[in-house]
Amino acid sequence: MSASPLFSSSTYWEGRYRAGGASGAGSLGRLARFKAGVLNRFVQDNHIGSVIDLGCGDGSQLALLDLPRDYVGVDVSPAALARCSARFPKRLFVPYGMIGCLPTAELTLSLDVIYHLVEDAVFTDTTRSLFALATRFVAIYASNGEADWPDPHVRHRNFTSYVAETQPDWRLLAHLPNPCPYDPNHPDDTSFADFYIYGRPSAACTLHVPVMD
Ligand SMILES: C[S@@+](CC[C@H](N)C(=O)[O-])C[C@H]1O[C@@H](n2cnc3c(N)ncnc32)[C@H](O)[C@@H]1O
């Protein structure tokens, strides 16, 4: 399903953060702990030395992540970046428009972002950047499949097919389902997103599944 031509994802997120809103349910509670458990172990086991986080949000998820000093948080919302800079003064945060100035990183992250890239051009541009900026791994936490959704800021896509078509130098190394699949009766405590870890075809990768409380 195509998006409304009137909807702007960047305007939506800046307005949401400026109004005091947060990144969302996926950045809190057990959903955030699952994401952190997977990533912290992945970063440690694979000796990741640098990270670019594309769509870092308000910093709630970042607060749970043990990431190397060489970290850059990127977001389309200046209000979100201001919050992150205040909360993590030793880390670097840059607007999405400056992404062309960034050096590559061993790992790029896209956590609960892909299904918010409502406009086709934004989706293709952001996905291209996500892979172009990574030297070893790309970790995506997202839904994967077309589905109608009532919220205008959500657009589900079959992104793995798009990546397979457009990123021949990368291979899907692992699909790790989240242990709390989406339940419409508990939308704030469940998620339609899973982890998808990409690497170069020759990449060896260690991935542990955390035990959830
Ligand atoms: C649901 S929040 C997730 C935040 C964080 N990654 C997390 O897991 O908590 C989605 C974030 O993606 C950002 N975003 C949306 N479109 C973007 C784009 N084209 N480039 C960079 N960030 C974008 C939003 O501003 C928002 O902060």
The ligand as an ORCA input file, in Angstrom:
! r2SCAN-3c Opt
* xyz 0 1
  C      10.387      4.299     16.854
  S      11.731      5.412     16.951
  C      13.066      4.286     17.324
  C      14.206      4.948     18.033
  C      15.354      4.027     18.437
  N      16.023      3.471     17.275
  C      14.878      2.927     19.349
  O      14.991      1.762     19.000
  O      14.414      3.276     20.431
  C      12.028      5.798     15.229
  C      13.071      6.864     15.036
  O      13.431      6.925     13.664
  C      13.645      8.284     13.335
  N      13.545      8.426     11.876
  C      12.450      8.403     11.107
  N      12.767      8.566      9.818
  C      14.099      8.709      9.772
  C      15.042      8.935      8.728
  N      14.664      9.024      7.453
  N      16.339      9.025      9.045
  C      16.744      8.918     10.322
  N      15.901      8.726     11.372
  C      14.603      8.622     11.087
  C      12.587      9.017     14.107
  O      12.867     10.395     14.253
  C      12.602      8.248     15.427
  O      13.508      8.839     16.327
*
